[in-house]
Amino acid sequence: MKKKMMGLIAVVVIAVVAGFNVYKTQIIVDLSTLALVNVEALAGGETEGTCTARVSCGGGGPNDFVECSGRVCERHATVLSRWVKCDGIKTSC
């Protein structure tokens, strides 16, 4: 009787561990809006003499960014401030 009980406990533990591993492998990681914007910026082609600066404002919505285009572009994104500047014109979140 004791051997059957230990065997049953072992089977249950193995099943729980296997189920947990299957669950962990099925979790999908979503990229943040900022990460997606960075990927788009790296993948986009550059036209000589023009640039585009884009930064996420951190809210997570589909229109949650500011951007500009020009000849000279900058962007700044920290916890405290987020902005883009093109040709000297600065736009903040």
C-alpha positions in Angstrom: 0.0 0.0 0.0 2.8 2.4 0.9 4.5 1.7 -2.5 1.3 2.4 -4.4 0.9 5.7 -2.5 4.5 6.8 -3.2 4.1 5.9 -6.9 0.9 7.9 -7.1 2.5 10.9 -5.5 5.5 10.6 -7.9 3.2 10.5 -10.9 1.2 13.6 -9.7 4.5 15.5 -9.1 5.8 14.6 -12.6 2.4 15.6 -14.2 2.4 19.0 -12.4 6.0 19.8 -13.4 5.3 18.8 -17.0 2.1 20.9 -17.1 4.0 23.9 -15.7 6.7 23.6 -18.3 4.1 23.5 -21.1 2.4 26.5 -19.7 5.6 28.5 -19.4 6.5 27.8 -23.1 3.2 29.1 -24.3 3.5 32.6 -22.9 3.8 35.2 -25.7 6.0 38.2 -25.1 4.6 41.4 -26.5 7.0 44.1 -27.5 6.4 47.6 -26.0 5.4 50.4 -28.3 8.8 52.0 -27.9 10.6 48.8 -28.9 8.4 48.5 -32.0 9.1 52.1 -32.9 12.8 51.5 -32.6 12.6 48.4 -34.8 10.7 50.4 -37.4 13.3 53.2 -37.3 16.1 50.7 -37.8 14.4 48.9 -40.6 13.2 52.0 -42.5 15.3 53.2 -45.4 17.0 56.5 -45.2 16.8 59.2 -47.9 19.9 61.3 -48.2 19.4 64.7 -46.4 16.2 63.8 -44.6 15.5 62.0 -41.3 12.6 61.2 -39.1 12.6 61.2 -35.3 9.9 59.3 -33.4 9.4 58.6 -29.7 6.7 56.8 -27.7 5.0 58.8 -25.0 4.6 55.8 -22.8 0.9 55.4 -22.7 0.7 52.3 -24.9 -2.0 53.4 -27.3 -1.8 53.2 -31.1 -1.3 57.0 -31.4 1.0 57.2 -28.4 4.0 58.9 -30.0 5.3 62.1 -31.4 7.4 62.3 -34.5 8.9 64.8 -37.0 10.9 64.8 -40.2 13.6 67.1 -41.4 17.3 67.4 -42.3 18.6 67.3 -38.7 16.7 65.1 -36.2 17.1 64.3 -32.5 15.1 62.3 -30.1 15.2 62.0 -26.3 13.4 59.4 -24.2 13.8 59.1 -20.4 11.4 58.5 -17.6 11.1 62.2 -17.0 11.0 63.6 -20.5 10.3 62.5 -24.1 10.7 64.7 -27.1 11.7 64.9 -30.8 13.5 67.8 -32.5 13.7 68.2 -36.3 15.4 71.2 -37.9 15.4 73.0 -34.5 11.6 72.5 -33.8 11.0 70.5 -30.6 7.8 68.6 -29.9 7.3 67.0 -26.5 4.9 64.4 -25.2 
